[in-house]
Amino acid sequence: MLKSRTEIEQSYDTFKHTIHADRSYMRADHQLQGWMFINFIALMMHYRIYAMLKSKGMQRKHSPGDVLVHLKRVNRLKVGDEWQISEIPKKSRIIIDGLVIPIM
């Protein structure tokens, strides 16, 4: 029972400090519900990335936040009539290859 409480406290800490979802500034109920839904999805994605890092043995070197920062550097560009992926930085490529994330 104590272990589950620790996991819940860790989720709240992630929710507040990593996702920065401790203040809403919403004025209407439907806005608050949408805000909570998006933050819940963000929390699920955070733990999914963490599980991927843990399964590949990369959690000591990278955090879910690091993965998101590096994935932000991957862009798709429209050149003429075709969509192409821009050049991927080396550190981002290492993370993408290590986690086996399909790009394209």
N, C-alpha and C positions, 0 to 999 in steps of 0.2 A: 504494500500500500504506500509506503514511503517513497519507493522508486517511482511510482506513477505521479506522486505529488511533485517530485523533483522534475520530471519530464514536463509537467504542466507549467511549473515555474519557469523552466527553460523556454518553453513556447511563448509565455508572456514576455520574457526578456527579449527574445527574438522579435516579437511583434512590436515592442516599444523601441528598441535600439537599432535594429537592422532595417526593419521596414518603415520605421518612424511613423507608426500608426497610433500614437498615444493621444493625439488631438484630432478632432474631426472638423470643427468649424462648420458643421452642417446645420441648417436651420429648419428643414422639414423632415418628417419621418421617412419619406421615400428617398430623400437624398442620403440620409444616414444608413438606410438599408443597402443602398447601392454601394456606398463607401465601405461598409462592413463586408459586403460580398467580395468586392475587389481585393480588399486586404486579406480576406480569408484565402482567396486563390493565391495571392502572393505568398502567404505563409505556407500553403501546400507546396508551391513550386520551390520555395526555399528548402524545405525538408526533402523534396524529391532530388534536388541538386546535391544536398548533403549526403543522401543515400547513395547516389552515383559516385561521389567522391570516396565515400567509405568503401564501397564495393570494389573500387579500383585501387584502393590503398593510397589515395592522394589527399586525404583529409588533413594530414600533418603539414603539407606544403601549401595547400590552397583552401580557401573558404568559399562558401556559396557566393558571397559578395565579390570575391576575386573573379569567379567564373562569369558573373554578370558583367563586371567591368570589361573583361576581355572579350566577351561575346558582343558587347556594344560596338566594338571596333570592326566587326564584320558587316559590310554593307553590300546591298545589291544596287547596281547602277543600270540605268537604261541607256544603252548605246545603240543609236539608230532604232531598229525595231526589236532588238534583243535585250533581255535582262542578263547581266553578268555579275558575278561576285567580284568585289574589289580585292586588291591584294590583302592578304591576311597576315598581320604581324607574327613574328616568330613565336613569341610567348603565347599568343592566342592560339596559334596552330598546335603548340605542344599540349595545351589544355584540351582542345577539340579532339586531337588524336588520342590523347590519354583517356578521355571519357567516351570515345567512340560516338561523337555527336555527328549525325549526317548533315552536312552542309550541302544543300541542293539536292 
